[in-house]
């Protein structure tokens, strides 16, 4: 799996992941099915043809984990939430606290490329009914 995600080409990574799914099929069929189900989604960022640093930043769950951890820390001492509105307020406080610690996104210079590729992808999706791989939009 690590080899697949280190690849720079979507086709190669997809092939490696499919091989892994075939190897898992006999002893772990649910894991194989799960892997096959999410192959295209997990390779989306790779298919955009971004710089290595931005690809790594967008492929990791660290930012989400950071925010979730800050929300947990912020709401830890609340004993009882009176309403859904109160929950939303505390979550907002946690998100605002997490935002204070956000740093510059590594590879942020490529964000214009991300926007352009996503715009191109969405325009193609609206004009073509068939599914289009993100790899078509990699330079």
C-alpha positions in Angstrom: 0.0 0.0 0.0 2.9 2.4 0.8 4.4 1.8 -2.6 1.1 2.7 -4.3 0.8 6.0 -2.4 4.5 6.9 -3.1 3.8 6.6 -6.9 3.6 9.7 -9.0 1.4 8.1 -11.6 -2.3 7.3 -11.0 -2.3 4.2 -13.3 0.7 2.6 -11.5 -0.8 3.3 -8.0 -4.2 1.9 -9.1 -2.5 -1.3 -10.4 -0.6 -1.7 -7.2 -3.8 -1.2 -5.1 -5.7 -3.7 -7.3 -2.9 -6.3 -6.8 -3.2 -5.8 -3.1 -6.9 -6.2 -3.2 -6.5 -9.5 -5.1 -4.0 -10.7 -2.5 -6.4 -9.8 0.3 -9.4 -11.4 -1.3 -9.0 -14.9 0.0 -8.2 -14.3 3.7 -9.7 -10.8 4.1 -12.5 -10.3 1.6 -14.1 -7.3 3.4 -10.8 -5.5 3.4 -10.3 -6.2 -0.3 -13.8 -5.0 -1.0 -13.3 -1.8 1.0 -10.0 -1.2 -0.8 -11.6 -1.6 -4.2 -14.5 0.6 -3.3 -12.3 3.6 -2.4 -9.5 3.3 -5.0 -10.5 6.2 -7.2 -11.3 8.5 -4.3 -8.0 7.8 -2.5 -6.1 8.7 -5.7 -7.9 11.9 -6.5 -5.3 14.3 -5.1 -2.5 12.3 -6.9 -4.4 12.6 -10.2 -4.4 16.4 -10.0 -0.7 16.6 -10.8 0.3 18.9 -7.9 3.7 19.4 -6.3 4.9 16.8 -3.8 4.5 19.1 -0.8 1.0 20.1 -1.6 0.0 16.6 -2.4 1.3 15.5 1.0 -0.5 18.3 2.8 -3.9 17.5 1.1 -3.5 13.7 1.5 -3.0 13.6 5.2 -5.7 13.7 7.9 -3.5 15.7 10.3 -5.4 19.0 9.9 -8.7 17.2 10.6 -7.2 15.4 13.6 -5.9 18.7 14.9 -9.3 20.4 14.8 -11.0 17.4 16.4 -8.5 17.3 19.2 -8.9 21.0 19.9 -12.7 20.6 20.0 -12.3 17.7 22.5 -10.0 19.8 24.6 -12.3 22.8 24.6 -15.4 20.8 25.4 -13.8 18.4 27.9 -15.1 20.2 31.0 -18.6 20.8 29.8 -20.8 18.5 31.9 -24.1 18.9 30.1 -25.1 20.4 26.8 -28.6 22.0 27.1 -29.3 22.2 23.4 -28.0 21.7 19.9 -27.3 25.4 19.7 -25.0 25.1 22.8 -23.2 22.2 21.2 -22.6 24.2 18.0 -21.3 27.2 20.0 -18.8 25.0 21.8 -17.7 23.3 18.6 -17.2 26.8 17.1 -15.0 27.8 20.1 -12.9 24.7 19.5 -12.6 25.4 15.8 -11.6 29.0 16.5 -9.0 27.8 19.0 -7.6 25.4 16.4 -7.5 28.2 13.8 -5.1 30.1 16.0 -2.5 27.4 15.6 -2.9 26.9 11.9 0.3 27.5 10.0 0.9 28.1 6.3 -0.1 25.2 4.1 3.0 23.5 2.7 2.9 23.9 -1.1 0.4 26.8 -0.9 1.9 28.3 -4.1 0.2 25.6 -6.1 -3.3 26.4 -4.9 -4.0 28.3 -8.1 -3.3 25.0 -9.9 -5.7 23.2 -7.6 -8.5 25.7 -8.3 -7.9 25.6 -12.0 -7.9 21.8 -12.2 -11.0 21.5 -10.0 -12.8 24.1 -12.1 -11.8 22.2 -15.3 -13.0 18.9 -13.7 -16.3 20.4 -12.6 -17.0 21.9 -16.0 -16.3 18.6 -17.7 -18.5 16.8 -15.3 -21.4 19.1 -16.1 -21.0 18.6 -19.9 -20.2 14.9 -19.9 -22.6 12.4 -18.2 -19.9 9.7 -17.9 -17.5 9.6 -15.0 -14.2 11.2 -15.7 -11.0 10.3 -13.9 -9.0 13.2 -12.3 -5.9 11.8 -14.0 -7.1 13.3 -17.3 -6.6 16.7 -15.9 -3.0 16.1 -14.7 -0.7 18.1 -16.9 
